[in-house]
Amino acid sequence: MSNTAESVAKSVDLLARYSGITNKELADMLNVSESRMSLLMNGKAAFSIEQLFTLADYFEVTPSQLRDGFQLVPMAA
């Protein structure tokens, strides 16, 4: 699969782990099977445009941030 699919998958995985949402919950949100969600999360299938916007809205980021990837940086105490 393309680097874009892998980048989106990494971004979604990072955000899901940070927010405590499971792959099952993501699958339910996107109305896909758990096996399809596994393909998406492994970068072996690409998220649709609609799915990207759904995820971006849920995680309060832009679709571009999901596509381009980013890292969470801890805030200083």
MIDOSE-1310 file (N, C-alpha, C; in nm, 2 decimals, decimal comma, always signed):
residues 77
msnt	+0,09/-0,12/+0,00/+0,00/+0,00/+0,00/+0,09/+0,12/+0,00; +0,03/+0,23/-0,03/+0,11/+0,36/-0,04/+0,16/+0,41/+0,09; +0,26/+0,50/+0,09/+0,31/+0,56/+0,21/+0,20/+0,64/+0,27; +0,11/+0,70/+0,19/+0,00/+0,78/+0,25/-0,09/+0,69/+0,34
aesv	-0,13/+0,57/+0,30/-0,21/+0,48/+0,38/-0,14/+0,44/+0,51; -0,01/+0,42/+0,50/+0,07/+0,38/+0,61/+0,08/+0,50/+0,71; +0,10/+0,62/+0,65/+0,11/+0,74/+0,74/-0,02/+0,77/+0,81; -0,13/+0,76/+0,74/-0,27/+0,77/+0,80/-0,28/+0,67/+0,91
aksv	-0,25/+0,55/+0,88/-0,27/+0,44/+0,98/-0,19/+0,47/+1,11; -0,06/+0,51/+1,09/+0,02/+0,55/+1,21/-0,04/+0,66/+1,29; -0,09/+0,76/+1,22/-0,15/+0,87/+1,29/-0,27/+0,83/+1,37; -0,36/+0,75/+1,30/-0,48/+0,70/+1,37/-0,44/+0,61/+1,49
dlla	-0,34/+0,53/+1,47/-0,30/+0,44/+1,58/-0,25/+0,52/+1,70; -0,17/+0,62/+1,67/-0,12/+0,71/+1,78/-0,23/+0,78/+1,85; -0,32/+0,84/+1,78/-0,43/+0,91/+1,84/-0,53/+0,82/+1,91; -0,55/+0,70/+1,86/-0,64/+0,60/+1,93/-0,58/+0,56/+2,06
rysg	-0,45/+0,53/+2,06/-0,38/+0,49/+2,18/-0,38/+0,60/+2,28; -0,36/+0,72/+2,24/-0,36/+0,84/+2,33/-0,50/+0,86/+2,39; -0,60/+0,84/+2,31/-0,73/+0,87/+2,36/-0,80/+0,75/+2,42; -0,74/+0,63/+2,41/-0,79/+0,51/+2,47/-0,91/+0,44/+2,39
itnk	-0,92/+0,47/+2,27/-1,02/+0,41/+2,19/-0,97/+0,28/+2,12; -1,05/+0,18/+2,12/-1,00/+0,05/+2,07/-1,03/+0,04/+1,92; -0,97/-0,06/+1,85/-0,99/-0,08/+1,71/-1,14/-0,12/+1,69; -1,20/-0,19/+1,78/-1,34/-0,23/+1,77/-1,43/-0,10/+1,77
elad	-1,40/-0,01/+1,86/-1,47/+0,11/+1,87/-1,45/+0,20/+1,74; -1,33/+0,20/+1,69/-1,30/+0,27/+1,56/-1,38/+0,20/+1,45; -1,38/+0,07/+1,44/-1,45/+0,00/+1,34/-1,60/+0,03/+1,35; -1,66/+0,03/+1,47/-1,80/+0,07/+1,48/-1,83/+0,21/+1,44
mlnv	-1,74/+0,30/+1,47/-1,75/+0,44/+1,43/-1,75/+0,46/+1,28; -1,67/+0,38/+1,21/-1,65/+0,39/+1,07/-1,75/+0,29/+0,99; -1,82/+0,21/+1,07/-1,91/+0,12/+1,01/-1,84/+0,02/+0,92; -1,73/-0,04/+0,97/-1,66/-0,14/+0,90/-1,64/-0,26/+0,99
sesr	-1,60/-0,37/+0,93/-1,58/-0,49/+1,01/-1,44/-0,48/+1,08; -1,43/-0,56/+1,19/-1,30/-0,56/+1,26/-1,18/-0,60/+1,17; -1,21/-0,70/+1,08/-1,10/-0,74/+0,99/-1,07/-0,63/+0,89; -1,16/-0,55/+0,84/-1,13/-0,44/+0,75/-1,06/-0,33/+0,83
msll	-1,10/-0,31/+0,96/-1,03/-0,21/+1,04/-0,88/-0,25/+1,06; -0,86/-0,38/+1,08/-0,72/-0,43/+1,09/-0,64/-0,40/+0,96; -0,70/-0,42/+0,85/-0,63/-0,39/+0,72/-0,60/-0,24/+0,72; -0,69/-0,15/+0,76/-0,67/-0,01/+0,76/-0,56/+0,03/+0,85
mngk	-0,57/-0,03/+0,97/-0,47/+0,01/+1,08/-0,33/-0,04/+1,05; -0,32/-0,14/+0,96/-0,19/-0,19/+0,92/-0,14/-0,13/+0,79; -0,21/-0,03/+0,74/-0,17/+0,04/+0,62/-0,18/-0,05/+0,49; -0,26/-0,16/+0,50/-0,27/-0,25/+0,39/-0,40/-0,21/+0,31
aafs	-0,48/-0,12/+0,35/-0,59/-0,07/+0,28/-0,60/+0,08/+0,32; -0,66/+0,16/+0,23/-0,66/+0,30/+0,25/-0,80/+0,35/+0,31; -0,80/+0,44/+0,40/-0,92/+0,50/+0,45/-0,98/+0,58/+0,34; -1,11/+0,58/+0,33/-1,19/+0,66/+0,24/-1,18/+0,80/+0,28
ieql	-1,22/+0,89/+0,19/-1,22/+1,04/+0,22/-1,32/+1,06/+0,34; -1,44/+0,99/+0,33/-1,54/+1,01/+0,44/-1,49/+0,96/+0,57; -1,41/+0,85/+0,57/-1,36/+0,80/+0,69/-1,25/+0,89/+0,75; -1,17/+0,95/+0,66/-1,07/+1,05/+0,71/-1,14/+1,16/+0,78
ftla	-1,24/+1,22/+0,72/-1,31/+1,33/+0,78/-1,38/+1,29/+0,91; -1,43/+1,17/+0,92/-1,49/+1,12/+1,04/-1,39/+1,11/+1,15; -1,27/+1,05/+1,12/-1,17/+1,04/+1,22/-1,11/+1,18/+1,26; -1,09/+1,26/+1,16/-1,04/+1,40/+1,19/-1,13/+1,47/+1,28
dyfe	-1,26/+1,46/+1,26/-1,36/+1,53/+1,34/-1,35/+1,47/+1,48; -1,35/+1,33/+1,49/-1,35/+1,27/+1,62/-1,22/+1,31/+1,70; -1,11/+1,31/+1,64/-0,98/+1,33/+1,71/-0,95/+1,48/+1,71; -1,03/+1,57/+1,66/-1,02/+1,71/+1,65/-0,88/+1,75/+1,59
vtps	-0,85/+1,69/+1,48/-0,74/+1,73/+1,39/-0,79/+1,75/+1,25; -0,70/+1,79/+1,16/-0,74/+1,80/+1,02/-0,71/+1,68/+0,95; -0,78/+1,65/+0,84/-0,74/+1,54/+0,75/-0,60/+1,54/+0,71; -0,55/+1,66/+0,68/-0,41/+1,68/+0,64/-0,31/+1,63/+0,75
qlrd	-0,35/+1,66/+0,88/-0,26/+1,61/+0,99/-0,26/+1,46/+0,99; -0,38/+1,40/+0,96/-0,38/+1,25/+0,96/-0,29/+1,20/+0,84; -0,30/+1,26/+0,73/-0,23/+1,22/+0,61/-0,08/+1,24/+0,63; -0,04/+1,36/+0,68/+0,10/+1,39/+0,69/+0,17/+1,33/+0,81
gfql	+0,10/+1,30/+0,91/+0,16/+1,24/+1,03/+0,20/+1,35/+1,12; +0,21/+1,31/+1,25/+0,26/+1,41/+1,35/+0,30/+1,33/+1,47; +0,36/+1,39/+1,56/+0,40/+1,33/+1,69/+0,34/+1,41/+1,80; +0,29/+1,33/+1,90/+0,24/+1,40/+2,03/+0,37/+1,44/+2,11
vpma	+0,37/+1,56/+2,15/+0,48/+1,60/+2,23/+0,43/+1,63/+2,37; +0,50/+1,57/+2,48/+0,45/+1,60/+2,61/+0,47/+1,75/+2,65; +0,37/+1,80/+2,72/+0,38/+1,94/+2,77/+0,47/+1,94/+2,89; +0,55/+2,05/+2,90/+0,63/+2,07/+3,02/+0,55/+2,09/+3,14
a	+0,60/+2,04/+3,25/+0,52/+2,06/+3,38/+0,54/+2,20/+3,43
